[in-house]
Amino acid sequence: MLLSDGRFDIVLETERLVIRPLKTQDYKNWLNEFENRQPSQHRHDEGKVDMSECTFEWFVKLVDNHQELALTDIAHVFGVFKKEDGTHLGMVDFSTLARGDFQWGRIGYTIHNQYWRKGYGKEAVKGALNIAFEHLAFHRIEAHINLDNTASMNLAESVGMGLECVRKGFIYENEEWTDHLVYYINSK
């Protein structure tokens, strides 16, 4: 949905969450929750991150970049916030893989580790999938998951995504081509 000022804005509320694009007013909240992350819990958890370069000016550019990506349908990035107090819990994003006869995208998700094991990830991804199918007109969404990322596999399965295959040498990370599980869900 385009606002009168030309900015892209989709807002979805679930029982406990608000899922929407970041706004410049989110800076302090966003920064605070990154700074309050716990140490890494496993290999796929960044844990604490050096935020020293993330000034307000840097954040404004990030928000503008997210807007440009959405307006050009390259990617759609959403912040996940607690409905009761606006706390920034994490992010969900969609990358457009193909349009036309495919309407195919990829989902990525992260919840700050200080908020794990409270159901926020499942609630956020379920809500975001609604956005993908109802507002962004995707037909198929995939999650590309490392073979040993059990938490992400469990999350994908909990929202109704099915395991399709293992793609060999699929993503270049840590200076090597790695295999990934492909989970998928199609629109109803």
Order of alpha helices (4+ residues) and beta strands (2+ residues): beta-beta-alpha-alpha-beta-beta-beta-alpha-beta-alpha-beta-beta
